[in-house]
Amino acid sequence: MLSRTADHLFWMARYTERAENTARMLDVNVQTSLLPQSVEDAEQGWRAVLGISELLHSYDQKYDALTQKDVIDFMVRDPGNPSSIASCLKQARENARAVRGALTTEAWEIQNATWIKMQGYLQTSALEQNPSDFFEWVKHRSHLSRGVTIGTMLKDEAFHFIRLGTFLERADNTARIIDVKFHGAKESKQSQSGQSQSQSLTAKDGSTPIDFYYWAAILRSVSGFEIYRKVYRDVITPERVAELLILRADMPRSLAACMSHVLSNLKNVHNDVSSDTERFAGKLHADLKFSSIEEVLEAGLHDYLTVFLERIFELGNRISKDFLVPLAA
């Protein structure tokens, strides 16, 4: 397959997945913003959303203050933000159009129709009236794109490059969500430590009703709430949330599951220069497969995820060098 064709398919999938992940992040923050919290905690939550995508500086350059309305607008429809949902879906559609012949009619029509409907959606006040409905629509369109790809495309190199882009992007985003949300929970705990017991209901394990809704919202952001209940059948604890989202290979959006798919798709597009990249991905997958949550937490969750994100970035560069149009320096 021509490297330029592979590049378009890979980035079509990454942009589609990125739009869905952005919708998930925004939706969980809309939900958690409804919980009782201080103005500082609410602002920190929205600042964290921008931090996940490394867009805090760009936002601060454009806006004088940080508000929920402005963050949502910036992350959804701003054409100057390359990671906004509108920008991602536009880029996904443009990449699909460039390789129209490598896609089935159904796969192309989903990308094209999503972009057209998106433009109409954003011309109404639907986003302002009920942002969660809009985020569900974005997630649904991403599900349709994946389902049509799996259900209609030949399992050839084109298919594997699409899947490779999907899972590499998902691994990166899941790691960012875990890192930022666990850091946010730690800061929130510290800010609440000065409150008396009479100010909040506290269980024997030190958890509060707000803790439950916070962690439940994070699990829902990665479609993991029902899975958590099925796997653990007990109270939601940060340690188990981390284990589910990092090490459980049977959790579809976990780091372990994503790297398993990345590795298998890399093997299916193997070429004469990709052996080192496969070994690099294999080591990253092995670290997840054979680690325990106790080892991860003992090493420090933030440090562990920082190293993981650096390795994912390096893996993306290696894939670009071996198979795609190399990224600009």
N, C-alpha and C positions, 0 to 999 in steps of 0.2 A: 504494500500500500504506500502511496506517496505520502511523504511526511506532512505536507500541507493539508491533505485530506484528513489524516489522523489528528492533526492539530485542531482543525475545526470541530471534529466530532468530540474530541476530548474536552475542549472548552465550551462547547454547547452544553455538555452534561454538567460541567462544573458550574456554569452560570445558572442553569436551572436549579441545581441543588443549592447554590448560594442564595437564590431568591427564596426558596423554601425555608432555609435555615434562618434567614433574616426575618421572615414572617413568624417563625417559631419564637425567636428571641423577643421580638416586639410584643407578641401575644402574651408571653409569660410575664412580661413587665407590666402590660396593661392589667393583667389579672392580679399580680402582687401589689400594684399601686392602689387597689381597692381595700387592702388590709390596713388596719390601724397602724400608723407609723409617723414618725416625725418628718417635718419638711426636709431636713437634712438627709434622712434615710431615703426618702422618695427621690430627691435629686441625685443622690449617689447611685440609686438603681438605674436611672436613665443615663447617667454618666458612664456606668459600667457597660451598657448596651453599645455606646459609642466606642468604648475601650476595646470591647471584644473584636470589633472590626477595624481597630486602629484608625478611627475617624474623629477622635476627640479634637485634634488640632484643626482639622478642616471645618468642623462644626463651629468651634470658637472663633474662627476667622470670619464666619458668615453671620453669626448671631451674637447679640450682646448678652443674652441670658439663656439659661437652660430650662426649657419647659417641655412638658410631655407633648404638646401639640407640635412644637417646632422640631423635636427629635423625630417624631413619627413622620412629619412632612419631609424632613431631610433624608430619612432612611427608606421612604417609600417612593416618593415621586421626583425628588431633586435630580435633574439631568446632569448637574455638575458633580454629583456623588457617584463614582463608578461602581460602588457597592450597593446603591439603592435598588429596591426591588424592580422599579421601572427600568433602570439601566441594565440590570442583570438579565431581565426577560428580553430586552431589546437585543443585547449581545448574543443571547442564546438563539434568538430567531435569526440574526444576521449570520451566525456561524452555521446554522442549519441550512439557510438559503444558499450559502457558498458551496455546500456539498449535497445539494438536493438529490442528486443521482445516487448517493450512497445510502439514502434513507428510504424506507417504505413510504408510500403515500400517506398512510395513517400517522406515522411518526412526524412527517413534515407538517401535516395539517394541524396537529396538536400544538406545535411550536408557533405556527402562524396565527392560529385562532386565539391562542393565549395572549399574544401580543396585541391583536386587534381588540379583543374584549377588555384587555387591561387599559387601553387608551380611553375606551368608553367609560369604564368604571371610574377612572380618575377625573373625568369631567363632571361627575356628579358629586353630591355631598355625602355619599355612602360611607366613605372612609372616616369622615368626621363624626357621623351619626353612630356608626357601629364598627369600630376598627377590627374587632374580633371576627366579624363576619367576613371582612375582606381578607384577613390573614388565613382564615379557613379556606377561602376560595383559592388563594395562592398555593396553599399546601395541596389542595385537591387537584389543581392543574399539574403540579409536579408529580403527584401520584399517577395521573393519567399518562404523562409523558413516559415515566418509567414502565408502567404496565404495557403500554403500546409497544415500547422498544422490546421488552421481553417477549411479548406475545406475537409480534409480527416480523421481527428481523431475523435474518439468517445469523447463526452463531459463528460469524466469521470475525476477521480482524476489526472491522468497523464496529461491530457489537462490543467487542472486548475493550476498545478504546473508549467507548461511551461509558461502559461500566467502570473502567479504571478512573475516569474523571469524576464520576459520581462518588465513589468510595474514598478517593483521596481528599476531595472537598469535604465530605462528611466527617472524616477522621479529624481534619483540621478544626472544623467548627465545633464538634463535640468536645474536643480538648479545651477549646477557648471557653465554652459555656461552663464546663466543670471548674476551670481555674477561676474565672471571674465570679461565679456564683458562690463557690466555697469561700473565696476571699470576702465577698460581700456579707455572707452569713457570719463570718468571724468578726467583722467590724460591727455588725448589728448587735452581736452578743456583747461586745465590749461596751457599746453605747447604752445597752440596757442593764449592765451590771450594777449601775448605781441605783436602780429602781428598787423599792422595797417589795417584799413578797406580797403586800396588800395591793400593789398596783397591777399585778398580773397573776394569772392562774398558772402555777408551776407544778408539773408532775414529779414523781419521785426520781425519775431519771434526769430531771433538770429541764425537760422540754416544756414548751408552752403550746397552746392552740395555734399561735401565729407560726411557730416552728413547723407544725404539721402542714399548714397551708403553703408555707414557703417552699418546703421540699417537695410537696405534692405538685406545685406549679412547675418546678424545675423538671420533675419526672414527666409531666404532661408535655413539656416543651420538646421532649424527645420521644414522645409516644411510649413512655415507660411506666406510667402509673399502674395500669392493670398488670403489666408484666411483673412489676415489683411485688404486688399483692400475691400474684400466683407463685413467685419464686420464694419469697420470705414469709408470707402469711403472718406478719407481725407489724409492730410499729415501724414508722419510717425513721431511720437513723442516718446521719451523714455518712458514716463508714460504709453502710450497705448501699447507699446511693452511689458512692464512689466505686465500690466493687462492681455494681451492676453496669455502670456506664464506662468503666475502664476495662475490666477483665472478663466479663461474662461473654463468651463467644456466641451464646445463643440469644443475646440481646441485639436486635438488628442494627441499632445505631451506636453500639459500644465501640471503643477503640480496637478491641481485639477482633470483633466481627469485621470492622472496616478493613483492618490490615490483612485479614484472611482473604477477603475478596480482592484487595489490591494485589496481593502476591499471586493468587491463582490467575488473575487476568494478565499480569505481567508475564507469567509463564506461557500463556496462550499467544502472546505477540512477540515472543523471544526472537531476537535477531543476533547477528554476529558480534555486536558490541555491548549487549545488554546484560552479560553475565554478572558483572560487578554490581549493577543496579539491582538485579534479582537477589544477590547475596545481601546487599544493604537492606532491602525490604524484608528479607527472611530473618535477619538478625532483629529487626524492629518487631516483627511479628512474634519471634521466639521470646523476646523479653516480656511481651504481654502474656503469652500463652503459659509461661512457666513462673510467673510472679504471683505472689499472694498480696492481698490488700494490706496485710500487716507490714510487709516489706516496703510497699509503696508509701504508706503513711509514715513509717520510720524514717525513710529517706527525705520526707517532706513533700507533700502533695504538689505545692507550687513549683518546687525545684524539679520534680519528676515531670510535670506537664510542660514546663519550660523547655526541658531537654527534648521531650517528645515533639513539641512544635518545631524546634530547630531541626530535628531529624526529618520531619514531614516536609519542611521547606526544602531541605537538601534532596530528599527523594523526588520532589516535584521538579527540581532543577535537573536531576539526573535523567528523569524520564523525558524531559524536554530535549536534553542533549542527545539522548540515544534514539528517540523516535520522532520527535516533533520539530517544529520550527523553534530554534533556541530562543530563550527569553533574552530581551535586550539587557545589556549590562547596566 
